[in-house]
């Protein structure tokens, strides 16, 4: 579509640095088009404060704030958790949120009769792919505007220059100008001193961590928690039934104060480069740990091992923006089958960044204390002799053959 034909644009709007300057930039470069800002609430809390006033002041005609929190948890986070999907230690906080937000964007674009959808993702990152693949799934013919692939701005410092020149208020300054993404699952930090992998993250510096504390600043006494799962999904915390969203929010509080869920990694981006980031995922880390512990007694060996292999593929699909694909759906169907008996209770001890197993129970446990005991049991140890003879038969035959051919 030609620029002159674009009269109305729906913008994925967070109120951060990128999207704050995009509204006036769109109006300057797309014939003073109408800009409708859309913010997907996936649990970024205080970041939503004052968003409407800011969007309207910078030129948007209106702002939609979509409450996607329950949808995000139930339809994206929980399936990924049940899959045990981890991308290079990263628990996929941004990756799972983007398709959820993009789906909401398309809904508003169709409702408003928009001519294009715009996002503020850079040409270096993964999010441009995640947004655009989801948009293509729901609106395959919708034009997409990505200013970072068009404008002359080269850095976040130049973005701040543009904002200052256009009197756009910002919550950051050049010294605290980390690139962050926050939702109810995690908070990511990139940029500034973190761009050098040789620099230690400033975990103890006031204001750096937002969801957590440094393990050095965590309490000297441990916190015990119990989590109940039904078919792989969390349903209760410390004996109290609650929604998965509320469990995550409470675990963020408990995990955060105990320094749980901090991750500093150099990861392999989809576009080919390596990128260093620091992540805070306190509640998510606890859920992954507890779910994994429960699976150790509920899954048989071959299912558990095959699930581990496929969890890597699942994680890559999510990381690479391929949520709305037949393969991801097929893998989720496999995962759901494996989770039919992943029901039970896990107790963990949280202590200064550590999650320590403190007990696991399930009515579907495959663990038999009677069989595994070092004491007297019903296990007939003489059975193992025949098993070893058959299991080792290929080795024995090969050795006899090798001896003949010497």
C-alpha positions in Angstrom: 0.0 0.0 0.0 1.3 3.5 -0.9 1.9 5.9 2.0 -0.7 8.3 0.7 -3.4 5.7 1.0 -2.7 5.1 4.7 -5.1 7.2 6.6 -5.5 5.3 9.9 -2.8 3.3 11.7 -3.1 1.1 14.8 0.1 1.4 16.9 1.3 -1.2 19.4 1.8 1.3 22.2 3.7 0.9 25.5 4.5 4.5 26.3 8.2 3.6 26.4 10.9 5.4 24.4 10.3 3.8 21.0 6.5 4.1 20.8 6.4 7.5 22.4 8.2 9.1 19.5 6.5 6.9 16.9 3.2 8.7 17.2 4.5 12.1 16.0 6.9 10.4 13.5 3.9 8.6 11.9 2.0 11.8 11.6 5.0 13.6 10.1 5.8 10.8 7.6 2.4 9.4 6.8 0.3 12.4 5.8 -0.9 13.3 9.2 -2.6 10.0 9.5 -4.9 9.1 12.4 -3.0 7.1 15.0 -4.9 4.8 17.3 -2.7 3.6 20.2 -3.3 0.1 21.6 -1.7 -1.2 24.7 -2.0 -4.8 25.7 -2.1 -5.2 29.5 -0.1 -8.3 30.2 0.7 -7.3 33.7 3.1 -4.4 33.3 1.3 -2.7 36.3 2.6 0.8 36.9 3.8 1.2 33.3 0.1 1.7 32.3 -0.3 4.8 34.6 -0.9 8.0 32.7 -0.7 6.2 29.4 -3.9 7.7 27.9 -2.9 11.2 28.7 0.5 10.7 27.2 -0.8 9.0 24.0 -3.3 11.8 23.4 -0.8 14.6 24.1 1.6 13.2 21.6 -0.9 12.9 18.8 -3.0 9.7 19.1 -6.7 10.0 18.5 -7.5 7.4 21.2 -6.0 4.7 23.3 -7.2 1.2 23.9 -5.9 -0.6 26.9 -6.8 -4.3 26.4 -6.8 -6.5 29.6 -5.1 -9.6 28.3 -3.7 -10.8 31.6 -5.9 -13.9 32.0 -5.6 -14.8 28.3 -1.9 -14.4 28.5 -1.5 -16.7 31.4 -4.0 -19.3 30.4 -3.4 -19.6 26.7 0.3 -18.8 26.4 2.2 -19.1 29.8 0.6 -22.3 31.1 1.0 -24.3 27.8 4.6 -23.2 27.7 5.2 -24.1 31.3 3.6 -27.6 30.8 5.9 -28.1 27.9 8.9 -27.4 30.1 10.0 -25.1 27.2 13.2 -23.1 28.1 15.3 -21.3 25.5 18.9 -21.3 26.5 17.8 -20.9 30.2 15.4 -18.1 29.3 11.9 -18.6 30.4 10.4 -16.9 27.4 8.7 -14.0 29.1 8.7 -11.6 26.2 8.4 -14.3 23.6 5.0 -15.6 25.0 3.6 -12.1 25.4 4.1 -10.9 21.9 1.7 -13.2 20.0 -1.0 -12.5 22.7 -0.6 -8.7 22.2 -0.4 -9.0 18.4 -3.7 -10.8 18.3 -5.3 -8.0 20.3 -3.8 -5.4 17.9 -5.3 -7.2 14.9 -8.7 -7.3 16.6 -8.7 -3.5 17.1 -7.3 -2.8 13.6 -10.2 -4.8 12.1 -12.7 -3.1 14.4 -11.4 0.4 13.5 -11.0 -0.3 9.8 -7.3 0.6 10.0 -5.1 0.7 6.9 -1.9 -0.5 8.7 -0.5 -1.8 11.9 2.7 -0.2 13.3 5.1 -1.5 15.9 8.2 -0.1 17.6 10.5 -3.1 17.4 14.0 -2.7 16.1 15.4 -4.4 13.0 18.0 -6.1 15.3 15.6 -7.9 17.6 13.3 -10.9 17.8 10.1 -9.0 18.6 9.7 -7.7 15.0 9.4 -11.3 13.9 7.0 -12.3 16.7 4.6 -9.4 16.1 4.6 -9.7 12.3 4.2 -13.4 12.1 1.2 -13.2 14.4 -0.3 -10.3 12.4 0.2 -12.3 9.2 -1.7 -15.2 10.8 -4.8 -13.1 11.7 -4.6 -10.5 9.0 -2.5 -11.8 6.1 -3.0 -8.8 3.9 -2.5 -6.1 6.5 0.3 -3.6 5.8 2.9 -3.4 8.6 4.9 -0.2 9.4 8.2 -0.7 11.3 9.7 2.8 11.8 13.1 1.3 12.9 13.4 0.0 9.3 12.6 3.4 7.8 13.8 6.3 9.8 17.2 7.8 10.1 17.4 7.4 13.9 20.3 5.0 14.8 20.3 4.7 18.6 18.4 5.2 21.8 20.3 8.4 22.4 19.0 9.8 19.1 15.5 8.7 20.1 15.9 10.8 23.3 17.1 13.7 21.1 13.9 13.4 19.0 11.7 13.2 22.1 13.3 16.3 23.6 12.9 18.2 20.3 9.2 17.3 20.2 8.6 17.9 23.9 7.7 14.3 24.6 8.0 13.5 28.3 10.0 10.4 29.2 10.3 8.3 32.4 13.9 7.5 31.7 17.2 9.5 31.2 20.4 8.7 29.4 21.9 7.1 32.5 19.0 4.7 33.2 18.2 4.1 29.6 18.1 0.3 29.7 15.8 -1.4 27.2 13.2 -3.2 29.4 10.2 -5.3 28.8 7.9 -6.0 31.8 4.9 -8.2 32.3 3.4 -10.3 35.0 5.8 -13.2 34.2 9.2 -11.3 34.0 11.3 -8.2 33.5 14.1 -8.0 31.0 17.1 -5.6 31.0 19.3 -4.9 28.0 21.7 -2.2 26.9 24.1 0.3 28.6 26.7 -1.5 30.8 25.1 -4.9 30.1 26.2 -4.7 26.5 29.7 -5.7 27.7 29.5 -9.4 28.9 32.5 -8.6 31.1 30.5 -6.3 33.3 28.8 -7.8 36.3 25.1 -6.9 36.6 24.4 -4.3 39.3 22.1 -6.4 41.3 22.8 -4.5 44.6 22.4 -1.1 43.0 19.1 0.6 44.2 16.6 0.7 41.4 18.2 -1.8 39.1 16.1 -4.8 40.1 12.3 -4.2 40.2 10.8 -7.7 40.8 13.5 -9.2 42.9 16.3 -8.5 45.3 19.9 -9.7 45.0 20.4 -13.0 46.8 22.9 -11.1 49.0 20.0 -9.0 50.3 17.5 -11.8 50.7 16.4 -12.9 54.2 18.6 -15.2 56.3 15.6 -17.5 57.0 14.1 -19.7 54.2 10.5 -19.5 53.0 8.7 -22.8 52.5 5.9 -23.0 49.9 3.6 -25.8 48.6 2.2 -25.8 45.0 -0.7 -28.0 43.9 -0.9 -29.0 40.2 -3.8 -30.6 38.2 -2.8 -32.0 34.8 0.3 -29.9 34.8 -1.3 -26.6 35.6 -0.9 -24.8 39.0 -4.2 -24.6 40.9 -3.3 -23.8 44.6 -0.5 -22.1 46.6 0.0 -23.1 50.2 -3.3 -25.0 50.2 -5.3 -22.0 48.9 -7.1 -22.5 45.6 -6.6 -19.6 43.2 -6.2 -18.8 39.5 -2.9 -19.4 37.7 -2.6 -15.6 37.3 -2.9 -15.0 41.0 -0.5 -17.8 41.8 2.1 -16.2 39.6 1.6 -12.8 41.2 2.0 -14.2 44.7 5.0 -16.3 43.7 6.6 -13.1 42.2 6.3 -11.6 45.6 7.6 -14.6 47.5 10.3 -15.4 45.0 11.4 -11.8 44.5 12.1 -11.2 48.2 14.2 -14.4 48.3 16.3 -13.5 45.2 14.8 -16.2 43.1 14.7 -16.2 39.3 17.6 -13.9 38.3 19.3 -14.9 35.0 22.2 -13.3 33.2 22.8 -14.8 29.8 24.2 -14.2 26.3 21.6 -15.7 24.1 21.4 -16.4 20.4 18.8 -14.1 18.7 16.8 -15.3 15.8 18.3 -12.7 13.5 21.8 -14.3 14.0 23.6 -12.1 16.6 24.3 -12.8 20.2 22.7 -10.6 22.8 23.3 -10.2 26.5 20.3 -9.7 28.8 19.4 -9.9 32.5 16.0 -11.4 33.4 13.9 -11.3 36.5 11.4 -14.2 36.6 10.8 -15.0 40.3 7.4 -16.7 40.1 8.1 -18.3 36.8 11.3 -19.9 38.0 9.5 -21.4 41.0 6.7 -22.8 38.8 9.1 -24.4 36.3 11.1 -25.9 39.2 8.0 -27.3 41.0 6.5 -28.6 37.8 9.7 -30.4 36.8 9.9 -32.0 40.3 6.4 -33.3 40.0 7.1 -34.8 36.6 9.9 -36.8 38.0 7.4 -39.1 39.8 4.5 -38.9 37.4 6.1 -39.5 33.9 7.5 -42.8 32.8 11.1 -42.8 31.5 10.5 -42.8 27.8 7.8 -40.2 27.9 9.9 -37.9 30.1 12.9 -38.2 27.8 11.0 -37.6 24.6 9.2 -34.6 26.2 12.6 -33.2 27.1 13.7 -33.4 23.5 10.6 -31.8 22.1 10.6 -29.1 24.8 13.7 -27.6 23.0 11.7 -27.5 19.7 8.7 -26.0 21.5 11.0 -23.3 23.1 12.5 -22.5 19.7 9.1 -22.1 18.1 8.0 -19.7 20.8 11.3 -17.7 20.8 11.2 -17.5 17.0 7.6 -16.1 16.9 6.0 -19.3 15.5 3.3 -19.6 18.1 0.5 -19.7 15.6 1.8 -22.7 13.6 0.6 -26.3 13.1 3.8 -27.7 14.7 3.4 -25.7 17.9 -0.3 -26.8 18.1 0.7 -30.4 17.5 3.4 -30.2 20.2 0.9 -28.7 22.6 -1.4 -31.6 21.9 1.4 -34.0 22.8 2.2 -32.1 25.9 -1.4 -32.1 27.1 -1.4 -35.9 26.7 1.7 -36.2 28.8 0.2 -34.0 31.5 -3.0 -36.1 32.1 -1.5 -37.6 35.3 0.9 -34.7 36.3 -1.3 -34.0 39.4 0.0 -33.6 42.9 1.8 -31.4 45.4 5.4 -30.0 45.6 7.0 -28.3 48.5 10.0 -26.1 47.9 12.4 -24.2 50.2 13.3 -20.7 48.9 16.6 -19.4 50.2 18.9 -16.7 48.9 18.3 -17.4 45.2 18.0 -21.2 45.6 15.0 -23.4 45.2 15.5 -26.6 47.3 13.3 -29.7 47.0 11.4 -30.3 50.2 8.9 -33.0 49.2 6.7 -34.2 46.4 3.5 -36.2 46.4 1.1 -37.5 43.7 -1.8 -40.0 43.5 -0.3 -41.0 40.2 3.3 -41.4 41.4 5.3 -44.1 39.6 7.8 -44.1 42.4 7.6 -47.2 44.5 9.4 -47.0 47.8 9.0 -50.8 48.2 10.8 -51.5 44.9 13.5 -48.9 45.3 14.2 -49.5 49.0 17.7 -50.6 50.1 15.8 -52.6 52.8 13.8 -55.7 52.4 11.4 -55.6 49.4 9.4 -57.7 46.9 12.0 -57.1 44.2 13.7 -60.4 43.2 17.3 -59.5 42.6 18.1 -62.7 40.8 15.9 -61.5 37.9 18.7 -59.1 37.0 21.1 -61.8 36.0 19.0 -62.9 33.0 18.2 -59.3 32.1 22.0 -58.4 32.0 22.7 -61.5 29.9 20.1 -60.5 27.3 20.9 -56.7 27.5 24.6 -57.4 27.1 24.3 -60.1 24.4 25.3 -57.8 21.5 28.4 -56.7 23.3 29.3 -60.4 24.0 28.8 -61.4 20.4 30.9 -58.5 19.1 33.7 -59.3 21.5 33.7 -63.0 20.4 33.8 -61.9 16.7 36.6 -59.5 17.4 38.6 -62.2 19.2 38.3 -64.5 16.2 39.5 -61.9 13.7 42.6 -60.9 15.6 
